[in-house]
Amino acid sequence: MNDKRIIYSLLSALSAVMLSSCSQEDLALHSLADDDDAVVFISSLPVVTTRSDGDTDKNSLDAGFQVTAFAPEDETKIGASNKLNEYFADQLVTKTPGMGDAFRSDMCRWPANSGSKKGTLKFFAFYPSCEALRESVGVASNSSYFVLSNTSKKTTTSATYTYTLTKFKINSDISKHVDFVAATAEGNKTQHLYSGVTLTFAHQLSRVDIQAWGAPTSYELEIAGVRMGNVYMEGTCNFSGTWTSQSTRGIVEYIYGEGDKIISVGKSKDKNKSAATAVSIMGNGGHAMVIPGSYSAWNKSKTGTGSYFSVLLRVNDKAGKLLYPYIEGADLNANKKAEDMKVVYLSIEKSSGLVKKRLYKKDGDYYTSDKFSVESIYNIPDDEEIRSYGWAAGPISSTTWRAGTQYTLRLGYSSGVGVMDPSDLFPGKPIISEPNFEVEVSPFEEQDWVDVTDRISINP
């Protein structure tokens, strides 16, 4: 059982037990000393799905989140060219013993509120930390990725806040994607010393689920992976759901690994025969978390433009004959043979359909490593068999993907399986026949994710 999909709670107000005996303000009042000027944060967000590489405690929200604050009334924080510098920056705030679900840090304190000054602070909060985000994509702690940038300004009449997280990067491996949430708020010592500051977090990424269904009459298929191509891999997040600098594009994918169960479509025992009974094909990789932005559809006559999905699959006719990936030795044209295709080999347990190993083929032998060392030769157990899988793609129609929104691509395989992937021998070439996919956009089920009214469709 893979634990990539873990549930954590981002503080939903004070605990019910404590609320039953005292108000939020009374609780803080009883918990703070008279001379304590620490900022108390009360945070809210519904249950969230996230991922870690098995180290769930480190990425749990209960361990705290990061907060930066600006003090527009503090003249000492105004630098050259009216730049408003941080009052405190990137501070970890954690749960405070004896204060229920309130968070604070000794480094986060209110400024003075004497005279006409109220001790005002503007807060920017986020989770996970920049360091955890760097770890999620495997870059060094001193790299140029996930860097907080401040170009806020303060004039005699007003403050303009521009605080961003630059070079946000997503991993090409969907199983290593993490959710990113952020909140902004404003408070002051006069009003919020005892009542605390409420931070309402919101999701900053788009979440994607790919599902499959179908009732084909002449073939059956097995699914062993998913891919999304020409999606934004980097961008700048301004903590309010808007993104800029989305220029670098790439592929995110998940190929089923040990413990994943192959998904079948078209077999008599399958229950996913209609759109209403479609099943997720994301495997143990979980949902993809994608940088929001405007996407154009892949033009199947070209390899380098437009966004698309691709499914790693295997197609047999009803008699069991392999139709795709094409049988090795077959001439696809005068210059290319089937063995030149991008093929993935998996060792599958016969009785359960569980993936046991991903393998690599060379000169008729199978290896557990693409280095093809003698030590990595795989001796196939009697209860396993090697199956080959190839990519079958389809363009996603032009649309804008929004922060805090779940996009469900529901693929119907009753009349076709797709076209060859942009990275394969003949990009855009129909496989068996053109598909008639049904793809939908659906609002995320949890509260506070943005509802959507637009739709995504596949252009065959």
Secondary structure as the mmCIF struct_conf table of DSSP 4:
data_model
#
loop_
_struct_conf.conf_type_id
_struct_conf.id
_struct_conf.beg_label_comp_id
_struct_conf.beg_label_asym_id
_struct_conf.beg_label_seq_id
_struct_conf.end_label_comp_id
_struct_conf.end_label_asym_id
_struct_conf.end_label_seq_id
BEND BEND1 ARG A 5 ARG A 5
STRN STRN1 ILE A 6 LEU A 10
BEND BEND2 ALA A 13 LEU A 14
HELX_RH_AL_P HELX_RH_AL_P1 ALA A 16 LEU A 19
TURN_TY1_P TURN_TY1_P1 SER A 20 SER A 21
BEND BEND3 CYS A 22 CYS A 22
HELX_RH_AL_P HELX_RH_AL_P2 GLN A 24 SER A 31
BEND BEND4 LEU A 32 LEU A 32
TURN_TY1_P TURN_TY1_P2 ASP A 34 ASP A 35
STRN STRN2 ALA A 38 ALA A 38
STRN STRN3 PHE A 41 THR A 50
BEND BEND5 ASP A 53 GLY A 54
TURN_TY1_P TURN_TY1_P3 THR A 56 ASN A 59
HELX_RH_3T_P HELX_RH_3T_P1 LEU A 61 ALA A 63
STRN STRN4 PHE A 65 PHE A 70
TURN_TY1_P TURN_TY1_P4 PRO A 72 GLU A 73
HELX_RH_3T_P HELX_RH_3T_P2 GLU A 75 LYS A 77
STRN STRN5 ILE A 78 ILE A 78
HELX_RH_3T_P HELX_RH_3T_P3 ALA A 80 ASN A 82
STRN STRN6 LYS A 83 LEU A 84
BEND BEND6 TYR A 87 TYR A 87
STRN STRN7 PHE A 88 LYS A 95
HELX_LH_PP_P HELX_LH_PP_P1 THR A 96 THR A 96
TURN_TY1_P TURN_TY1_P5 PRO A 97 GLY A 98
BEND BEND7 MET A 99 MET A 99
TURN_TY1_P TURN_TY1_P6 GLY A 100 ASP A 101
STRN STRN8 PHE A 103 ARG A 104
TURN_TY1_P TURN_TY1_P7 ASP A 106 MET A 107
STRN STRN9 ARG A 109 ARG A 109
HELX_LH_PP_P HELX_LH_PP_P2 TRP A 110 ALA A 112
TURN_TY1_P TURN_TY1_P8 GLY A 115 SER A 116
STRN STRN10 THR A 120 TYR A 127
BEND BEND8 PRO A 128 PRO A 128
HELX_RH_AL_P HELX_RH_AL_P3 CYS A 130 VAL A 137
TURN_TY1_P TURN_TY1_P9 GLY A 138 GLY A 138
TURN_TY1_P TURN_TY1_P10 SER A 141 ASN A 142
BEND BEND9 SER A 143 PHE A 146
STRN STRN11 VAL A 147 ASN A 150
STRN STRN12 LYS A 153 LYS A 154
BEND BEND10 THR A 156 THR A 157
STRN STRN13 ALA A 159 THR A 160
STRN STRN14 TYR A 163 LYS A 169
BEND BEND11 SER A 172 SER A 172
STRN STRN15 ASP A 173 ASP A 173
HELX_RH_3T_P HELX_RH_3T_P4 ILE A 174 LYS A 176
STRN STRN16 VAL A 181 ASN A 188
HELX_RH_AL_P HELX_RH_AL_P4 LYS A 189 HIS A 192
TURN_TY1_P TURN_TY1_P11 LEU A 193 SER A 195
STRN STRN17 VAL A 197 THR A 200
STRN STRN18 ALA A 202 HIS A 203
BEND BEND12 LEU A 205 LEU A 205
STRN STRN19 SER A 206 TRP A 213
BEND BEND13 THR A 217 SER A 218
STRN STRN20 TYR A 219 TYR A 232
STRN STRN21 GLU A 234 CYS A 237
BEND BEND14 PHE A 239 GLY A 241
STRN STRN22 TRP A 243 THR A 244
STRN STRN23 ARG A 249 ILE A 255
TURN_TY1_P TURN_TY1_P12 GLU A 258 GLY A 259
STRN STRN24 LYS A 261 LYS A 261
STRN STRN25 ILE A 263 VAL A 265
BEND BEND15 GLY A 266 LYS A 267
TURN_TY1_P TURN_TY1_P13 SER A 268 LYS A 269
BEND BEND16 LYS A 271 LYS A 271
BEND BEND17 SER A 274 SER A 274
HELX_RH_3T_P HELX_RH_3T_P5 ALA A 275 THR A 277
STRN STRN26 VAL A 279 SER A 280
HELX_RH_3T_P HELX_RH_3T_P6 GLY A 283 GLY A 285
STRN STRN27 ALA A 288 VAL A 290
STRN STRN28 GLY A 293 TYR A 295
STRN STRN29 ALA A 297 ALA A 297
TURN_TY1_P TURN_TY1_P14 LYS A 300 SER A 301
BEND BEND18 THR A 303 GLY A 306
STRN STRN30 SER A 307 SER A 307
STRN STRN31 TYR A 308 ASP A 317
TURN_TY1_P TURN_TY1_P15 LYS A 318 ALA A 319
BEND BEND19 GLY A 320 GLY A 320
STRN STRN32 LEU A 322 TYR A 324
BEND BEND20 PRO A 325 PRO A 325
HELX_LH_PP_P HELX_LH_PP_P3 TYR A 326 ILE A 327
TURN_TY1_P TURN_TY1_P16 GLU A 328 GLY A 329
STRN STRN33 ASP A 331 ASP A 331
BEND BEND21 LEU A 332 ASN A 335
STRN STRN34 LYS A 337 LYS A 337
HELX_RH_3T_P HELX_RH_3T_P7 ALA A 338 ASP A 340
BEND BEND22 MET A 341 MET A 341
STRN STRN35 VAL A 343 GLU A 349
TURN_TY1_P TURN_TY1_P17 LYS A 350 SER A 352
STRN STRN36 LEU A 354 LEU A 354
STRN STRN37 VAL A 355 LYS A 362
TURN_TY1_P TURN_TY1_P18 ASP A 363 GLY A 364
STRN STRN38 ASP A 365 TYR A 367
BEND BEND23 THR A 368 SER A 369
TURN_TY1_P TURN_TY1_P19 ASP A 370 LYS A 371
HELX_RH_3T_P HELX_RH_3T_P8 VAL A 374 SER A 376
STRN STRN39 ILE A 377 ILE A 377
TURN_TY1_P TURN_TY1_P20 ASP A 382 ASP A 383
STRN STRN40 GLU A 384 PRO A 395
STRN STRN41 ILE A 396 ILE A 396
HELX_LH_PP_P HELX_LH_PP_P4 SER A 397 SER A 397
BEND BEND24 SER A 398 SER A 398
STRN STRN42 THR A 399 TRP A 401
TURN_TY1_P TURN_TY1_P21 ALA A 403 GLY A 404
STRN STRN43 GLN A 406 GLY A 412
BEND BEND25 SER A 414 SER A 415
STRN STRN44 VAL A 419 MET A 420
TURN_TY1_P TURN_TY1_P22 PRO A 422 SER A 423
BEND BEND26 ASP A 424 PHE A 426
TURN_TY1_P TURN_TY1_P23 PRO A 427 GLY A 428
STRN STRN45 PRO A 430 PRO A 430
BEND BEND27 ILE A 431 SER A 433
BEND BEND28 GLU A 445 GLU A 446
TURN_TY1_P TURN_TY1_P24 GLN A 447 ASP A 448
BEND BEND29 TRP A 449 TRP A 449
HELX_LH_PP_P HELX_LH_PP_P5 VAL A 450 ASP A 451
STRN STRN46 ILE A 458 ILE A 458
#
